[in-house]
């Protein structure tokens, strides 16, 4: 891929500014509804729902149609299949979201492949033809995009080579997006898998983010038109002595302040396998530390959707209650993104969509 050096024009700059303004709103976050068909299959299997194109469409419509969800969700990342699907009333999903005051986005990477001769490490593919795909997605209403890179933690991983390659790929993707008037979400996910300590996670996360922002700068990606979607600094899920909320918050903010430029407008965390409650608590605790130069919010998938999916079970008669579960999680995370969440709120029942 040839490095692009053209200047972003005024019209494209206006598009990027408008999208960032609509997403980087205090108290609002992003729903990641971009699960691949394979990932959806696993989630649906867990609650015994048949996974077909139509059931996936019905599920996403149930989430998107939740009354007043735009109060807490500024943007939704769509899977390519969903971008071209329609709601029951015949409205395309991007148009459907716009009516809710929600910005439509799109996952644009093509998944993971093994890195060189590694049996563990993987790199992300999808740069070939990216510009053409972005133009097509933009015609159908997408205004921002997402590209995910992953990093396994062991005593020796991630390797320097993988960190460098992922950083370069994320930067090339981000630059291509900005030249097409699409705001890029840069997602370097340090995986929760393993028994690593929070100290080891902090070292790796800092190294990864340093590399990513060095590459973004090298490729002239404009931070003011970029969204960072990082993982939190957190103990491996198999570690028997996992760090508490306060330590997760403190170490995460420490890393961000060392690596992320202040002119990047918003950081929207991935949940990465945390429980819904855990992801909310950790986000809320960060806001108690004060003096944050960026909007700090969420871009959760399972941590927002899990209660709703379990309630829905693929049945139309369960849709309203499932929407209440989704609304509740979105509201609690919206409050956490302002530092106004408390655990007592978990026991409050959402009777109406206030």
C-alpha positions as CSV (number, residue, x, y, z in Angstrom):
1,X,0.0,0.0,0.0
2,X,1.4,3.4,-1.0
3,X,1.6,6.0,1.8
4,X,-0.9,8.7,1.1
5,X,0.3,12.3,1.4
6,X,-2.5,14.4,-0.1
7,X,-4.0,17.1,2.0
8,X,-7.5,16.7,3.4
9,X,-9.9,19.1,1.7
10,X,-12.3,21.5,3.4
11,X,-15.4,19.4,2.7
12,X,-13.9,16.2,4.1
13,X,-12.6,18.2,7.1
14,X,-16.2,19.4,7.8
15,X,-17.4,15.8,7.6
16,X,-14.8,14.6,10.1
17,X,-15.5,17.5,12.4
18,X,-19.3,16.9,12.4
19,X,-18.8,13.2,13.1
20,X,-16.4,13.8,16.0
21,X,-18.8,16.4,17.4
22,X,-21.7,14.0,17.3
23,X,-19.7,11.1,19.0
24,X,-17.5,12.8,21.5
25,X,-20.4,13.8,23.8
26,X,-20.0,13.5,27.6
27,X,-22.3,10.8,28.9
28,X,-22.7,9.0,25.6
29,X,-20.8,6.1,24.2
30,X,-20.7,3.7,21.3
31,X,-22.4,0.3,20.9
32,X,-20.3,-2.3,19.1
33,X,-22.8,-4.3,17.2
34,X,-20.3,-5.4,14.6
35,X,-20.0,-9.1,15.6
36,X,-19.2,-11.3,12.7
37,X,-21.6,-14.1,11.8
38,X,-19.3,-16.6,13.6
39,X,-19.2,-14.5,16.8
40,X,-23.0,-14.1,16.6
41,X,-23.3,-17.8,16.3
42,X,-21.5,-18.3,19.6
43,X,-23.5,-15.7,21.4
44,X,-26.8,-17.1,20.0
45,X,-25.8,-20.7,20.8
46,X,-25.4,-19.7,24.4
47,X,-29.1,-18.8,24.6
48,X,-30.3,-21.4,22.1
49,X,-31.3,-18.9,19.3
50,X,-30.9,-20.1,15.7
51,X,-28.3,-17.9,14.0
52,X,-29.5,-16.9,10.6
53,X,-29.3,-13.7,8.6
54,X,-32.9,-12.9,9.6
55,X,-32.5,-13.6,13.3
56,X,-29.4,-11.4,13.4
57,X,-31.4,-8.7,11.7
58,X,-34.3,-9.1,14.2
59,X,-31.9,-8.9,17.1
60,X,-30.2,-5.8,15.9
61,X,-33.4,-4.1,15.1
62,X,-34.6,-4.9,18.7
63,X,-31.5,-3.1,20.1
64,X,-31.6,-0.2,17.6
65,X,-35.3,0.4,18.2
66,X,-35.0,0.8,22.0
67,X,-36.8,4.0,22.9
68,X,-34.6,7.0,23.7
69,X,-31.4,4.9,23.4
70,X,-29.8,7.9,21.7
71,X,-29.7,9.6,25.1
72,X,-26.7,7.3,26.0
73,X,-25.5,5.9,22.6
74,X,-23.9,8.4,20.2
75,X,-22.8,5.8,17.6
76,X,-23.2,2.2,16.6
77,X,-20.6,0.1,14.8
78,X,-22.3,-2.1,12.3
79,X,-21.2,-5.4,10.6
80,X,-21.2,-5.2,6.8
81,X,-24.3,-7.4,6.6
82,X,-26.2,-5.1,8.9
83,X,-25.2,-2.0,7.0
84,X,-27.2,-3.3,4.0
85,X,-30.2,-4.7,6.0
86,X,-33.5,-2.9,6.7
87,X,-35.7,-2.5,9.7
88,X,-39.2,-4.0,9.6
89,X,-40.6,-0.8,8.2
90,X,-38.3,-0.9,5.2
91,X,-35.9,1.8,6.4
92,X,-32.3,1.0,6.0
93,X,-30.5,0.5,9.3
94,X,-28.2,3.6,8.8
95,X,-31.3,5.7,8.2
96,X,-33.1,4.0,11.1
97,X,-30.2,5.0,13.4
98,X,-30.1,8.6,12.2
99,X,-33.8,8.9,13.3
100,X,-32.6,7.9,16.7
101,X,-29.9,10.6,16.7
102,X,-27.2,7.9,16.4
103,X,-24.2,8.0,14.1
104,X,-23.8,4.8,12.0
105,X,-20.3,3.3,11.8
106,X,-18.8,0.2,10.1
107,X,-16.2,-2.5,10.9
108,X,-13.8,-2.5,8.0
109,X,-11.0,-5.0,8.9
110,X,-11.1,-8.5,7.4
111,X,-10.2,-10.4,10.5
112,X,-7.1,-12.0,12.0
113,X,-4.4,-14.2,10.4
114,X,-1.3,-15.8,12.1
115,X,1.7,-13.5,12.3
116,X,4.7,-15.1,10.4
117,X,5.5,-18.4,12.1
118,X,3.7,-17.7,15.4
119,X,1.2,-20.2,16.7
120,X,-0.4,-17.5,18.9
121,X,0.2,-14.0,17.6
122,X,-2.1,-12.6,14.9
123,X,-2.2,-9.6,12.6
124,X,-5.2,-8.0,11.0
125,X,-5.9,-8.0,7.3
126,X,-8.0,-5.8,5.1
127,X,-5.9,-2.9,3.7
128,X,-6.3,-4.0,0.1
129,X,-9.2,-2.2,-1.5
130,X,-10.0,-0.4,1.7
131,X,-10.5,3.0,0.0
132,X,-13.0,1.6,-2.4
133,X,-14.9,-0.1,0.4
134,X,-15.0,3.1,2.5
135,X,-16.5,5.0,-0.4
136,X,-19.2,2.3,-0.8
137,X,-19.9,2.3,3.0
138,X,-20.1,6.1,3.0
139,X,-22.7,6.0,0.3
140,X,-24.8,3.8,2.5
141,X,-24.5,6.1,5.5
142,X,-21.4,5.1,7.5
143,X,-19.6,8.0,9.0
144,X,-16.9,6.3,11.1
145,X,-15.1,3.0,10.9
146,X,-13.3,0.4,13.2
147,X,-10.2,-1.6,12.8
148,X,-9.1,-4.0,15.5
149,X,-5.6,-5.3,16.3
150,X,-4.9,-7.8,19.0
151,X,-2.0,-8.5,21.4
152,X,-1.5,-11.6,23.5
153,X,0.3,-11.2,26.8
154,X,2.8,-13.8,28.1
155,X,6.2,-13.4,29.7
156,X,7.7,-12.8,26.2
157,X,4.7,-11.6,24.1
158,X,3.7,-9.5,22.4
159,X,6.7,-9.5,20.2
160,X,8.3,-6.3,19.0
161,X,7.7,-7.3,15.4
162,X,3.9,-7.7,16.0
163,X,3.7,-4.4,17.9
164,X,5.4,-2.6,15.0
165,X,3.3,-4.3,12.3
166,X,0.0,-3.7,14.1
167,X,1.0,0.0,14.7
168,X,1.8,0.5,11.0
169,X,-1.4,-1.2,9.8
170,X,-3.6,0.8,12.2
171,X,-1.9,4.0,11.0
172,X,-2.4,3.2,7.3
173,X,-6.0,2.3,7.9
174,X,-6.7,5.5,9.9
175,X,-5.1,7.7,7.3
176,X,-7.2,6.1,4.5
177,X,-10.3,6.6,6.5
178,X,-9.6,10.3,7.1
179,X,-8.9,10.9,3.4
180,X,-12.3,9.5,2.7
181,X,-14.1,11.6,5.3
182,X,-14.5,8.7,7.7
183,X,-13.5,9.0,11.3
184,X,-11.3,6.0,12.3
185,X,-11.7,4.1,15.5
186,X,-8.2,2.8,16.3
187,X,-8.6,-0.4,18.4
188,X,-5.4,-1.9,19.8
189,X,-6.8,-4.7,22.1
190,X,-4.4,-6.1,24.7
191,X,-6.2,-9.4,25.3
192,X,-7.6,-10.4,28.7
193,X,-6.8,-14.0,28.1
194,X,-4.1,-15.5,30.4
195,X,-3.0,-15.3,34.0
196,X,-0.8,-12.2,33.7
197,X,-0.6,-9.6,36.4
198,X,-1.9,-6.1,36.1
199,X,1.7,-4.9,36.3
200,X,2.6,-6.9,33.2
201,X,-0.6,-5.6,31.4
202,X,0.5,-2.0,32.2
203,X,3.9,-2.5,30.7
204,X,2.5,-4.1,27.5
205,X,-0.3,-1.6,27.1
206,X,2.1,1.4,27.4
207,X,4.5,-0.1,24.9
208,X,1.6,-0.9,22.5
209,X,0.1,2.6,22.7
210,X,3.5,4.3,22.3
211,X,4.0,2.4,19.1
212,X,0.5,3.1,17.8
213,X,0.7,6.9,18.4
214,X,4.3,7.1,17.0
215,X,2.9,5.4,13.8
216,X,-0.1,7.7,13.6
217,X,2.2,10.7,13.8
218,X,4.6,9.3,11.3
219,X,1.7,8.8,8.8
220,X,0.2,12.2,9.5
221,X,-3.0,10.9,10.9
222,X,-4.9,13.8,12.5
223,X,-5.5,13.0,16.2
224,X,-8.3,15.5,16.4
225,X,-10.3,13.3,14.0
226,X,-9.5,10.0,15.6
227,X,-11.2,7.8,18.2
228,X,-9.1,5.5,20.4
229,X,-10.7,2.2,21.5
230,X,-8.2,0.7,23.9
231,X,-8.4,-2.1,26.4
232,X,-8.2,-1.2,30.1
233,X,-5.1,-2.1,32.1
234,X,-6.4,-5.1,33.9
235,X,-5.3,-8.5,35.3
236,X,-5.6,-11.6,33.1
237,X,-8.9,-13.3,33.6
238,X,-7.2,-16.5,34.8
239,X,-5.1,-14.7,37.4
240,X,-6.3,-15.8,40.9
241,X,-5.5,-12.4,42.4
242,X,-7.1,-10.0,40.0
243,X,-6.6,-6.3,40.8
244,X,-9.5,-4.3,42.2
245,X,-11.4,-1.4,40.5
246,X,-9.4,1.4,41.9
247,X,-6.1,-0.1,40.7
248,X,-7.5,-0.8,37.3
249,X,-8.6,2.8,37.0
250,X,-5.4,4.3,38.3
251,X,-3.1,2.2,36.1
252,X,-5.2,2.7,33.0
253,X,-5.3,6.5,33.3
254,X,-1.5,6.5,34.1
255,X,-0.8,4.8,30.8
256,X,-3.2,7.0,28.8
257,X,-1.6,10.2,30.2
258,X,1.8,8.9,29.1
259,X,0.8,7.9,25.6
260,X,-2.3,9.6,24.2
261,X,-2.1,13.2,22.9
262,X,-4.4,15.7,24.6
263,X,-5.9,16.7,21.2
264,X,-7.4,13.3,20.6
265,X,-11.1,14.1,21.4
266,X,-12.5,10.8,22.8
267,X,-11.3,7.5,24.2
268,X,-14.0,4.8,24.1
269,X,-12.9,1.6,25.9
270,X,-13.6,-1.9,24.8
271,X,-14.9,-4.2,27.4
272,X,-12.8,-7.2,26.2
273,X,-14.5,-10.0,28.2
274,X,-15.3,-8.1,31.4
275,X,-18.7,-8.6,32.9
276,X,-21.2,-5.9,32.3
277,X,-21.0,-4.6,35.9
278,X,-17.2,-4.8,35.9
279,X,-16.9,-2.7,32.7
280,X,-19.2,-0.1,34.1
281,X,-17.5,0.1,37.5
282,X,-14.0,0.5,36.0
283,X,-15.1,3.3,33.6
284,X,-16.8,5.1,36.5
285,X,-13.8,4.9,38.7
286,X,-11.5,6.6,36.2
287,X,-13.6,9.7,36.3
288,X,-13.0,10.0,40.0
289,X,-9.4,10.6,39.2
290,X,-10.2,14.0,37.6
291,X,-8.2,16.1,35.2
292,X,-8.8,14.0,32.1
293,X,-7.9,15.8,28.9
294,X,-10.1,13.6,26.7
295,X,-13.7,12.5,26.8
296,X,-13.6,9.1,28.4
297,X,-16.4,6.7,27.5
298,X,-17.3,3.2,26.3
299,X,-17.5,1.2,23.1
300,X,-18.9,-2.0,24.5
301,X,-20.3,-5.1,22.8
302,X,-21.2,-7.9,25.1
303,X,-21.0,-5.7,28.2
304,X,-23.9,-3.7,26.8
305,X,-25.8,-6.5,25.0
306,X,-25.5,-9.6,27.2
307,X,-28.5,-9.0,29.6
308,X,-30.7,-8.0,26.6
309,X,-29.8,-11.1,24.6
310,X,-30.5,-13.4,27.5
311,X,-33.9,-11.8,28.0
312,X,-34.8,-11.7,24.3
313,X,-34.1,-15.4,23.5
314,X,-35.2,-14.8,19.9
315,X,-38.8,-14.3,20.9
316,X,-40.9,-11.3,19.8
317,X,-42.9,-11.2,23.0
318,X,-39.6,-10.7,25.0
319,X,-38.5,-7.7,22.9
320,X,-39.8,-5.0,25.2
321,X,-38.2,-6.4,28.3
322,X,-35.0,-7.0,26.4
323,X,-35.0,-3.4,25.3
324,X,-35.4,-2.3,29.0
325,X,-32.3,-4.4,29.9
326,X,-30.3,-2.8,27.0
327,X,-31.5,0.7,28.0
328,X,-30.5,0.1,31.6
329,X,-27.0,-1.0,30.7
330,X,-26.6,1.9,28.3
331,X,-27.9,4.4,30.9
332,X,-25.6,3.0,33.6
333,X,-22.6,3.3,31.3
334,X,-23.6,6.8,30.3
335,X,-23.6,7.7,33.9
336,X,-20.2,6.0,34.4
337,X,-18.9,8.1,31.5
338,X,-19.6,11.1,33.7
339,X,-18.4,9.5,37.0
340,X,-22.0,9.4,38.3
341,X,-22.6,5.7,38.5
342,X,-23.1,3.8,41.8
343,X,-23.6,0.1,42.4
344,X,-27.0,0.7,44.0
345,X,-28.2,1.6,40.6
346,X,-27.8,-2.0,39.5
347,X,-30.8,-3.1,41.6
348,X,-33.1,-0.4,40.2
349,X,-35.6,-1.7,37.7
350,X,-36.2,0.3,34.5
351,X,-40.0,0.6,34.3
352,X,-40.0,3.3,31.6
353,X,-37.6,4.7,29.1
354,X,-37.1,8.0,30.8
